Amino acid sequence: MDVTEYLGNVFLKVDDVKASGPIRMMITGVSKGQFAKLDLTFHDGTQLSLNATNLRVLARAYGKESEAWLGMEVELKVGPIQFRGEPQEAILLKPISSPIENKAPPKPEFDDTIEF
């Protein structure tokens, strides 16, 4: 029997990542969380509330539409951030899947304008 539905929401904490070292995860869901933050859900059912640092990392790598983040692999590790002017340990995301390129649309091969 799969017991996933009985586990409840398990939000990852700094100590969880410290205990196992860097962890590779696949993003399977993005939802609105508490405190005006987004929550990521990973392939194993665990979740992570996104701080501003991680939100910028994901938007820069995979775009500003959260649907594009689904299926992307990231690495979670513990590292330092500044919070209210004080250094603090936090879970930091590193994109593993190739970033989505923001290229300009291709120019047409020919131009239909008529020059006089």
C-alpha angles and dihedrals in degrees: 000000000000107000096191094111090057096052095074124203111330112193114198117240132197091257091055092057094040090055094054103028121229112354128204115217138174117226111235101165145018121197141164109268135186125294093030092294133125122241122214120211118206132208092264093054096254119130138212127200108224119236119202092264094056093042090056091047092054094043091050093048103036106018136257096285109089092208087071090060093064112108093016118133120226135177120231119207137156117255142149126279134170114248118180089342094306127106113246137171116248141164107266125199124222118190112238100172113077113275119252109252117232099213126168113249113270118265116245116261091234135027121229095199117118116224121210 
